[in-house]
Amino acid sequence: MSIAIAIRKVQRNLNDYGIGETLRKVVASLAGKVYLERTYRIYRRDLRTEQPAGEAPPGIELRVIAADDEQAVRDIETMEEWLQGAVKDRLSKGLCVAAFDGERVAGFNVIAFEEITIPLLNMTRRLRPGQAWSEQITVAKEYRKSGLATALRHRIFTELKQRGYRSLYGGTLLTNIASLKSANKVGFRFLADVRYRKVLHQEYRTYRRVSHVAP
Ligand SMILES: CC(C)(COP(=O)(O)OP(=O)(O)OC[C@H]1O[C@@H](n2cnc3c(N)ncnc32)[C@H](O)[C@@H]1OP(=O)(O)O)[C@@H](O)C(=O)NCCC(=O)NCCS
């Protein structure tokens, strides 16, 4: 990771989680060169069920964006530094619905098909036909808790269903309560927890089925 991206990551964490959690993450990241442990929860939404209409909050417009939507791509890469330089390629192979406040991207959901990457587990997987993977959903801080993620998800469900997809998978860290609750609210069912450990250069992943329990 370049220094510039590392600085932006710290800034985003300060913005998202505050100083205490950011310091904890920085220390964990330094210690993580030696030992790293995290638990990642995987969930699935059945797209064959009735889909609620994606009502955006007032003043916000939802639309599917393409790889040549330069300004939106720049906004998304600014919001999530780990996607820096990678959004165009993802949009050319996947799907993205963005929420616009005028010209500005207030939130987005990027979906991948076929081959997916899960950076937090350091792994890639091939999906089966009819399956899609939610790579990232982000709402800019000042737009949170007003139903925007819910609206983005509902719009994505409709778009995927129209394209013939049957299931949307996604995942997040077990510590990301906002994300888990938001997924739960729109009908994702929790499937499994993957415990990822890295000791120096050796990686371990253990899988545990979870029964659906809201966080
Ligand atoms: C997770 C995230 C996308 C939610 O966006 P949002 O627009 O605030 O979500 P919504 O307003 O649609 O809220 C939906 C539900 O999520 C839950 N929720 C949202 N933010 C929450 C928070 N900070 N704490 C607890 N629950 C929260 C609530 O259950 C809420 O439903 P309710 O308002 O009826 O109680 C947003 O917090 C975010 O961008 N976080 C940083 C990026 C991230 O972690 N993405 C997920 C991993 S890919």
The ligand as a Gaussian input file, in Angstrom:
#p B3LYP/6-31G(d) Opt

LIG

0 1
 C      -23.175000       0.381000       6.680000
 C      -23.671000       1.638000       5.960000
 C      -23.576000       1.419000       4.454000
 C      -25.154000       1.882000       6.359000
 O      -25.621000       2.997000       5.605000
 P      -26.894000       3.878000       6.037000
 O      -27.370000       4.633000       4.856000
 O      -26.567000       4.642000       7.263000
 O      -27.969000       2.744000       6.413000
 P      -29.553000       2.945000       6.528000
 O      -29.862000       4.355000       6.941000
 O      -30.213000       2.424000       5.306000
 O      -29.874000       2.019000       7.792000
 C      -30.333000       0.684000       7.641000
 C      -30.246000      -0.016000       8.978000
 O      -28.884000      -0.213000       9.343000
 C      -28.728000      -0.116000      10.746000
 N      -27.718000       0.909000      11.010000
 C      -27.247000       1.850000      10.164000
 N      -26.274000       2.557000      10.754000
 C      -26.141000       2.051000      11.999000
 C      -25.268000       2.324000      13.083000
 N      -24.337000       3.295000      13.011000
 N      -25.376000       1.580000      14.208000
 C      -26.296000       0.589000      14.303000
 N      -27.137000       0.265000      13.291000
 C      -27.063000       0.987000      12.164000
 C      -30.084000       0.172000      11.333000
 O      -30.671000      -1.076000      11.692000
 C      -30.820000       0.756000      10.150000
 O      -32.208000       0.534000      10.179000
 P      -33.180000       1.499000      11.055000
 O      -32.767000       2.901000      10.715000
 O      -34.541000       1.141000      10.588000
 O      -32.900000       1.146000      12.477000
 C      -22.845000       2.895000       6.379000
 O      -22.787000       2.954000       7.780000
 C      -21.426000       2.925000       5.798000
 O      -21.204000       3.407000       4.693000
 N      -20.422000       2.435000       6.572000
 C      -19.020000       2.455000       6.119000
 C      -18.757000       1.462000       4.993000
 C      -19.102000       0.038000       5.399000
 O      -18.797000      -0.410000       6.496000
 N      -19.729000      -0.712000       4.466000
 C      -20.158000      -2.080000       4.693000
 C      -19.132000      -3.074000       4.363000
 S      -19.024000      -3.387000       2.630000

